Amino acid sequence: MRYVLSLIIYIAATQHTVAEGYRCEDQLFLVEATSPELAERTCHSAAKARAALSTCSVHLKDPVTISVVDAIEELTGSCLGLYHCGDGQVEILSPDAMAAARETDGAFAGISDDALWDSIIVHELTHAAYEGVTCPFSSCVATSEYAAFAMQLRFLPAAELAQFAARDILETQPSRDAISPIMYFMAPDRFAELSWRHFITRPDPCGYMEWIMTGQIFFDREGP
């Protein structure tokens, strides 16, 4: 299916190109991209992600602008996507930029470029949905990232998920205490693996996700 795009009358400047705004058929999404084809691909991926997320208790209600960029200036390293809290905006590297920037080893190394690109949209839209949860601490980064990685991996194609699972070397089931902000910041790949193993071993994973998305479960805590 080709997604109907309506051109929004404004221009957004990027580093080397000019991105135009396109309203997706799913009216919740506005995409900033350098071509109608890239905007269409992004709209399709976002709509597919929204529909999938809603089957596992992650519901997007507020509009989201998705900017497809060549670089994410706010962060360094191998950042492939970013949700701007409070702004309803996602930045994601273009497919070509992501293919060039992604790590060649690590937890997601075996996943194809196309599947990884789609999965980053799932990840960032989960962050957008989680923003509606009231955090009782100074930060709920561990909980938000747990949810985002769990959904990113849950909705990978089965063959791609098998590539991720093939390198799982955990010898025991992770406890909730293993899911921490320190682990996320020090070893994000390890955090992803711990989060996924913990999530899939819940008796009802999507029911567990509902508790997270309604503010009944947190992995964060106040410091000493």
N, C-alpha and C positions, 0 to 999 in steps of 0.2 A: 504494500500500500504506500502510495506517495502522500506525504503529509502536507496539508495546505498551509502555506506560510503567507502572512501579510507583512509587508514592509512597513516598519515604524519610521516615521520621519525624524530621525536624528542620526548623528554620526558620532561614533566613539573612537577616539584616537588610541592606537597601540604603538608599540615601539617602531615598527617599520611599515605597518600597513594600516588601512582604514577599515574598521569593522562597522557593519550596519546592523541595526536591530530588527529582528524578525519575530513576530508573534506566532507561536506554534498553534497547531490545531487544538491541542490541549491548552486552553487559555491561561492556565496557571503559569506557563513558562514563556519567558521572553529570552531569545537567544541573540547574543552579539557575536557575529562571525564574519569572516572576510568573503564569504560566497554563499549564495543560496543553497548550494549542494551541501556545504558543511553545516549550515544552519538546519537543513532538513535532516541530516544524519543525527545532529544533536537533539532536535525535537523528537525524533523517533526513539532515540535511546532514553531520553528523559521520560517520555510517556510510558515506555515499556518498564522503566525502573519504578515509576510511581505505581503502576498497576501491580507489579510484583511486591513491592513493599507493603501495599495495603493488605496483602494476603497474610502478612506476618506482623500485624499490629503496629505498623509504622505508617502514619497517615500524614500526608502533606496537605496543609490547608491554606497556607499563605503563598502569594505569588513569589516566584524565584526567577531571578535573572541569571542566565548562564553565559559567561563570557569565555569564548574559546580564544586562547592567547598563545603567543609563541614563547612566553616566559612569564613566570610568576615572580614579580619583583620583591614582594614582601618577605619571601623566604629564600634561603639558599639550599644547596644540596640537591637531593633527588625528589623534591616536592612535585607531585604530579597534579594535585588539585587542592583547592582551598575554599572553605566556606567562610564568608565574612559575617561574623555574628552581628546581629542587629540590623544588617543591611539587606538581608534576603538575596544575597549575591553569591554565586559560585564562580570561581575561576578554575578552568581546566585547560591543560595544555592541549593543543591541537594534536590530532593523531600522529602526524609526522614528528612534531616536537616531542611528544611523549615517547615515541619509539626511539628517538635519539637520546633522551634524557634518562630513561629508565635504567635501573641497575641490572647488570648482567649476571649477578648471582643473588642469593637471598631467597626469601620465602616465595616471592612471586615470579622468580626467574623463568619457570617453566610454562607460564601462562602466555598465550599469544598476545600480540600487540592489540588486536581488535577486541579481544575479550577483556584485556586489562583496561582499555579505554572505557568500555561500557561499565566495567565494575567500579571505576573511579567515580563515575556519575552516580551510581548507586550509593557509594560511600558518602559522597558530599551531600546528596539529597537526604540521607539519613541524618546527617548533622543538622540540616535545615529543619527537619521534622522534630528533632530532639530539642531544638531551641525553645520550644513551647513548654518544656519541663522546668519547673522551678527548682533550682539547685540550692540546697540548704547549706552549702559550704562555700568557701571562697572560689572554688573551681570544681567542676565536675568533668574534667577532661578524660579521666579514665573511663567513666561510665559512657560518655559520649563516643569515645573511640571504640570501646567494646561493642557498642551497638552498631557503629559504622562498619567495623571489620566483620562482625557477625553477618550483617546483611550483604556486604560486598561478596563474601564467600558463599553464602547460602544461594545466591542467585547467579553464580558462575555456572556455565554449562558443565555437565557431569564430567566430561573428559578433561576440562580445564581444572576443575576442582581436584580431580585425581592427581594432577601434576603438583598441586599445592600439597596435598595430603601425603604424597610419596616421600617427602623429605621430613615428615613429622618424626622426631626422635624422642618425644616425651615418653618417659618410662612410667609415669604415674599421672593420674587425673589431677589437673590443677585445681587448687582451692580458690575461693573468692579472694583470699589474701594475696594470691599471686597476681591478680589483676590490679595494678597500681599505677599512679602517674609516673613514678620513678622508672618502672619497667618500660612504660610507653616512651618516655623521653630518652632513655639510655639504649633501648633495643626494640625499636618499633616492630621489626619483623618477628621477634620473639613474642612480643605482646600480641601480635595478630594470631600467631600459632596458639598461644595460651587461651586467648579469647575464643577462638574457633573450637578448640577441644572442649573447653568449659561449656560453651553454648550447646554443642550438639549432644552433650551427655546429660542435658536437662531432660526430665521425663516429658515435658511439653515445651520444646524450645520457643515456639511462637507465643505460647502463654507466658513464658518467662519474659519474652521481649515486651509483651503488653505491660507487665509489671514495671519494666524499665521505663517504657514510654509514658507511663502514668505516674512516675515519680515514687514508686514503691520500693525500688531496689537501686542502691548506689554502690559503686566500688570505691568511691572517693571517701576521704575522711579529713578532718582538720588535723593540721600538724601538731606536734607536741608543744 
